[in-house]
Amino acid sequence: MVTRIVLVLLVVLLVLGGIGETFSSIGNHLTQIEQVIRWAVEDDSWLNATTEQELQAYFLRTFTSDMTNELTEATWMHFENPTAFMHQAKVVKTKTMVLSQTAYTIASLELYNVSENQPQLEAMGTGLFHLTSKSGRWKIHKMEFDWEYIK
């Protein structure tokens, strides 16, 4: 239910266009939030972790403690049962609504298959991010993705 309410608010934000940008006092927050989103979606240096603790330390830079624990547990399975990781995601556009120490971002995303020399667009999607700010640092508290694969 909360996700639907947030999604409705973000759709209104997109329809009205640029509401976040009209509040110049939060411009710095918007920049920080977009950087956190891009790091979470685009950075794949987590693949270089050699221990579960390294992986957890990597995630703690971007995600809240609860989210870090979930991601570390799920992702560490990737290291225990390795598969070929042949995809790279890209943030195309973001729209953010900031409410005090909480932010909601909807992001347009692209997913590329990079197994060939020339990356191929494989899917387009939407990411919904709920962020919180503590001590001036934004971190992702929850995130959801919806992908539409290209045939």
N, C-alpha and C positions, 0 to 999 in steps of 0.2 A: 504494500500500500504506500509506504514512504517513497519507494522508488518511482511509483506512478506520479505522485505529487511532485517530486523533484523533476521528473521528466516533463510534466505539464508546465512547470515554472520555466524550465530551460527552453521549451518550445516557444513559449510566450516571449522569452528573451530573444530568441532567434528571429521571430516574426517582427518584433518591434525594432530589432537591429541595433546593435551597438550600445545598449544601455550601459553595460559595464564601462565602456570607454568614456561615457559622458561624466562620470564621477572622477575628476582628475586626481582627487586625493587618494584613490585606490590604484592608480596607474602602476605604482611600484609593485603592489601586491599582484596585479594581473601578470606582470612580467615574471615574477617569481613563480607564480602558479603555472604559467605556461612552460617554464623551464623544468619544473618538477614533472609535469605531464610528459613532456618530450623525453626526459630522461627515463621515465618509467616505460614508455612505449618503444623508443628507438634504440636505447643503449643495450647492447647485448654483451657487455663485458662480464656479466655474471657467469658467462660460460667459462671464464678463466679461473673460477674459484676451484681450489683444490681440497678445501675442507668445508664441512657444514657451517663452521663458525665464520669462515670468510664469506660465505654466501649470505649468512645472516647479517654480517656487518655491512655488506653491500646494500642489502634491502633496507636496513635501518636508516640509510641516508635519505630515502625517498618515501618510505611507508611508516605508518604508526606501528607500535609494538605488536598489537594484535594482528594486523595485516602482515607484518614481517614474519611472525610465527607461522601463519597459514602458508605464505608463499615459500618460506624456507622448507617446510615439511613437504609440500607438493613438488617443489622444484628439485629438491635433493634426490627424489626418486629418479629424475632425469639422469643424474650422475651415476646412480646405482645400476640403472638399466639404460645405458646410452643409446641414443638414436641419432641419426643424421639431422642436425638442425639446419634447415635450408630456407628459412624465411626471415624477412626483415620487415618490420612495421614502420610506418611513417605517419607522423601527424601532419595533416594538411591544413586544418583550420580549427580554432578553438573559440568558444564563447563561454564566458564565466560570469557567474553571479556571486558576489561576495556579501555575506551577512555576518558582520562582526568577525568572529574568529572561525567562521565556517565558509566554505566556498563550494560551489557546484559548477562543474565544467562539463560541457558536451563537446566532444571532439570528432571531427571527420578524420577517418583513418584510411590508409591504404596498406595492403599486405602484399609483399613481393616474394616470389619464389626466386631465390638467388643460387639455385643449384647449377644453373647454366652460366656461361660467360656474360650474357645479357640478362639482367633481372627482368622478370615478367610479372606484370600486375596480375595477382591471383584473386584478390578480394577487395571490396570496399566496405567500410563499416563505420560504426559509431561507437564511441567510448563514452561512458558516463562515469564521472569521477566525483567523489565526495572527499573534500580535503578539510583538514583542521590546522589551525595555526597555534603553535605554542612557542613562546620566547622568540617571536618574529620569524619562525621557520614554518613553512607550509609542508605538510606531509599528506599523503593519500591514506584515507581511512577505509574507503571502499571503492571498488571499481567494477564495472560490468561492460561487456562487449557484445555487439551484435554484428556479425559479418554476413555479407551477401557475396557468395562466390561467383566469379565470372566464368561462364561456360566456354 
